[in-house]
Structures are given as C-alpha cells and as structure tokens.
C-alpha cells in the first residue's frame, strides 16, 4: 500500500479500497471484522457514504492502518499568507 494524502473524509475510500484488495478480503469480511453492518464497506469504498471519525477508526483497526500526522507541504504554501497576516 502506498502513502496517500488524506484531506477529507472522502479521501479515505481509496485508502480502504487499496488495503482491502492488498489483504484479499471481501467487503463483507471487513464489515464483520470492523463490527459494521453488512454492506457498509461497499458504500464507503464506492463513495456512497463518507466515513465519520468513529468509522475511520474502526476501519484502521480492522485493516491495521496507522494514522501518522505530517505536514502537508502543498497546503502549508497556501496557508502561509494567512498565518503571516495574523502576526
């Protein structure tokens, strides 16, 4: 699985889809492992639903995905002027 930039809840779909494929699991298997209703994973990975914080946490646990915050260099460039204008 390669690193992906996550800027919104919708961006998680691709991360989960890739990891599920890498592990060779079905969507139904992931639903059961994560303790979610049958069919929920399909809705998330096909962007029919956006995962909330608790759902993201459940998927990360079930799929052994670590969340590691780091600076988004592209976004930092955009925000820099706003930070400097407040000084």
MIDOSE-1310 file (N, C-alpha, C; in nm, 2 decimals, decimal comma, always signed):
residues 87
xxxx	+0,08/-0,12/+0,00/+0,00/+0,00/+0,00/+0,09/+0,12/+0,00; +0,06/+0,21/-0,09/+0,14/+0,34/-0,09/+0,07/+0,45/-0,01; +0,15/+0,54/+0,03/+0,10/+0,65/+0,11/+0,01/+0,74/+0,02; -0,10/+0,78/+0,08/-0,19/+0,87/+0,01/-0,21/+0,99/+0,10
xxxx	-0,24/+1,10/+0,04/-0,27/+1,23/+0,11/-0,42/+1,23/+0,15; -0,45/+1,24/+0,27/-0,59/+1,25/+0,32/-0,62/+1,39/+0,36; -0,71/+1,45/+0,28/-0,75/+1,59/+0,32/-0,90/+1,60/+0,36; -0,97/+1,49/+0,33/-1,11/+1,49/+0,37/-1,16/+1,35/+0,40
xxxx	-1,28/+1,33/+0,46/-1,33/+1,20/+0,49/-1,35/+1,12/+0,36; -1,38/+1,19/+0,25/-1,40/+1,12/+0,12/-1,27/+1,05/+0,07; -1,16/+1,11/+0,11/-1,03/+1,05/+0,06/-0,99/+0,92/+0,12; -1,06/+0,88/+0,23/-1,04/+0,75/+0,29/-1,08/+0,63/+0,20
xxxx	-1,18/+0,65/+0,12/-1,23/+0,54/+0,04/-1,12/+0,47/-0,04; -1,03/+0,55/-0,11/-0,93/+0,49/-0,19/-0,83/+0,41/-0,10; -0,80/+0,47/+0,02/-0,71/+0,40/+0,11/-0,76/+0,27/+0,16; -0,89/+0,27/+0,20/-0,95/+0,14/+0,24/-0,96/+0,04/+0,13
xxxx	-1,00/+0,09/+0,01/-1,01/+0,00/-0,11/-0,88/-0,07/-0,14; -0,77/+0,01/-0,14/-0,64/-0,05/-0,17/-0,60/-0,15/-0,06; -0,62/-0,12/+0,06/-0,58/-0,21/+0,17/-0,66/-0,34/+0,17; -0,79/-0,32/+0,15/-0,88/-0,44/+0,14/-0,83/-0,53/+0,03
xxxx	-0,80/-0,48/-0,09/-0,75/-0,55/-0,20/-0,62/-0,62/-0,17; -0,53/-0,54/-0,11/-0,40/-0,60/-0,07/-0,41/-0,72/+0,02; -0,51/-0,71/+0,11/-0,53/-0,82/+0,21/-0,61/-0,94/+0,15; -0,67/-0,91/+0,04/-0,76/-1,02/-0,02/-0,89/-1,04/+0,05
xxxx	-0,94/-0,94/+0,12/-1,06/-0,96/+0,19/-1,18/-0,91/+0,11; -1,30/-0,97/+0,14/-1,42/-0,92/+0,08/-1,48/-0,81/+0,16; -1,56/-0,73/+0,10/-1,63/-0,62/+0,18/-1,70/-0,67/+0,30; -1,77/-0,78/+0,28/-1,85/-0,84/+0,39/-1,76/-0,89/+0,50
xxxx	-1,64/-0,94/+0,47/-1,55/-0,98/+0,57/-1,50/-0,86/+0,65; -1,47/-0,75/+0,58/-1,43/-0,63/+0,65/-1,54/-0,57/+0,74; -1,67/-0,58/+0,69/-1,78/-0,54/+0,77/-1,78/-0,61/+0,91; -1,76/-0,74/+0,90/-1,77/-0,82/+1,02/-1,65/-0,80/+1,11
xxxx	-1,53/-0,79/+1,06/-1,41/-0,76/+1,14/-1,42/-0,62/+1,21; -1,47/-0,52/+1,13/-1,48/-0,39/+1,19/-1,61/-0,37/+1,27; -1,69/-0,47/+1,28/-1,81/-0,46/+1,36/-1,92/-0,36/+1,30; -1,92/-0,36/+1,17/-2,02/-0,27/+1,10/-2,13/-0,35/+1,03
xxxx	-2,24/-0,28/+1,00/-2,35/-0,36/+0,93/-2,31/-0,41/+0,79; -2,37/-0,52/+0,76/-2,34/-0,58/+0,63/-2,37/-0,48/+0,51; -2,27/-0,47/+0,42/-2,29/-0,38/+0,31/-2,23/-0,24/+0,33; -2,19/-0,21/+0,45/-2,14/-0,07/+0,48/-2,01/-0,05/+0,41
xxxx	-1,92/-0,14/+0,41/-1,79/-0,12/+0,34/-1,81/-0,09/+0,20; -1,90/-0,16/+0,13/-1,93/-0,13/-0,01/-1,97/+0,01/-0,03; -2,05/+0,06/+0,06/-2,09/+0,20/+0,05/-1,98/+0,30/+0,07; -1,89/+0,27/+0,16/-1,77/+0,36/+0,19/-1,68/+0,36/+0,07
xxxx	-1,64/+0,24/+0,02/-1,53/+0,23/-0,08/-1,59/+0,28/-0,22; -1,72/+0,28/-0,23/-1,77/+0,33/-0,36/-1,83/+0,47/-0,35; -1,79/+0,54/-0,24/-1,82/+0,68/-0,22/-1,97/+0,71/-0,21; -2,05/+0,61/-0,17/-2,19/+0,63/-0,15/-2,22/+0,69/-0,01
xxxx	-2,12/+0,67/+0,08/-2,12/+0,73/+0,22/-1,98/+0,78/+0,25; -1,97/+0,88/+0,33/-1,85/+0,93/+0,38/-1,83/+0,88/+0,52; -1,71/+0,82/+0,55/-1,69/+0,77/+0,69/-1,67/+0,89/+0,79; -1,73/+0,87/+0,91/-1,70/+0,96/+1,02/-1,58/+0,92/+1,10
xxxx	-1,55/+0,99/+1,20/-1,43/+0,96/+1,28/-1,43/+0,82/+1,34; -1,54/+0,78/+1,40/-1,55/+0,65/+1,46/-1,54/+0,54/+1,35; -1,60/+0,56/+1,24/-1,59/+0,46/+1,13/-1,45/+0,45/+1,08; -1,38/+0,56/+1,06/-1,24/+0,56/+1,02/-1,16/+0,48/+1,12
xxxx	-1,18/+0,51/+1,24/-1,11/+0,44/+1,35/-1,13/+0,29/+1,34; -1,25/+0,25/+1,32/-1,28/+0,10/+1,31/-1,22/+0,04/+1,19; -1,22/+0,11/+1,08/-1,15/+0,05/+0,96/-1,00/+0,05/+0,98; -0,94/+0,15/+1,04/-0,80/+0,15/+1,06/-0,76/+0,03/+1,15
xxxx	-0,84/+0,01/+1,26/-0,81/-0,10/+1,34/-0,82/-0,24/+1,27; -0,93/-0,25/+1,20/-0,96/-0,38/+1,13/-0,86/-0,41/+1,02; -0,81/-0,30/+0,95/-0,71/-0,32/+0,84/-0,57/-0,29/+0,88; -0,54/-0,27/+1,01/-0,41/-0,24/+1,06/-0,34/-0,12/+0,98
xxxx	-0,42/-0,01/+0,98/-0,37/+0,11/+0,92/-0,34/+0,21/+1,03; -0,22/+0,26/+1,03/-0,18/+0,36/+1,13/-0,20/+0,50/+1,07; -0,24/+0,59/+1,16/-0,26/+0,73/+1,12/-0,14/+0,81/+1,18; -0,06/+0,87/+1,08/+0,06/+0,94/+1,12/+0,05/+1,08/+1,07
xxxx	+0,02/+1,18/+1,15/+0,01/+1,32/+1,10/+0,14/+1,37/+1,05; +0,14/+1,44/+0,95/+0,26/+1,51/+0,90/+0,22/+1,63/+0,82; +0,31/+1,72/+0,80/+0,28/+1,85/+0,74/+0,25/+1,83/+0,59; +0,14/+1,89/+0,55/+0,10/+1,89/+0,41/+0,17/+2,01/+0,34
xxxx	+0,28/+1,99/+0,27/+0,36/+2,10/+0,22/+0,28/+2,18/+0,12; +0,20/+2,12/+0,04/+0,12/+2,20/-0,06/+0,02/+2,29/+0,01; -0,04/+2,24/+0,11/-0,14/+2,32/+0,19/-0,07/+2,42/+0,27; +0,05/+2,39/+0,32/+0,12/+2,49/+0,40/+0,16/+2,61/+0,32
xxxx	+0,19/+2,59/+0,19/+0,22/+2,70/+0,10/+0,10/+2,79/+0,08; -0,02/+2,73/+0,07/-0,14/+2,81/+0,06/-0,18/+2,89/+0,18; -0,15/+2,83/+0,30/-0,19/+2,89/+0,43/-0,09/+2,99/+0,48; +0,03/+2,98/+0,43/+0,14/+3,07/+0,49/+0,10/+3,22/+0,50
xxxx	+0,04/+3,27/+0,39/+0,00/+3,41/+0,39/-0,10/+3,44/+0,50; -0,19/+3,36/+0,53/-0,29/+3,38/+0,64/-0,22/+3,37/+0,77; -0,13/+3,29/+0,79/-0,06/+3,28/+0,92/+0,03/+3,41/+0,94; +0,09/+3,46/+0,84/+0,18/+3,57/+0,85/+0,09/+3,70/+0,87
xxx	-0,03/+3,71/+0,81/-0,11/+3,82/+0,83/-0,17/+3,84/+0,97; -0,16/+3,74/+1,05/-0,21/+3,74/+1,19/-0,10/+3,79/+1,29; +0,02/+3,81/+1,24/+0,13/+3,85/+1,33/+0,13/+4,00/+1,34
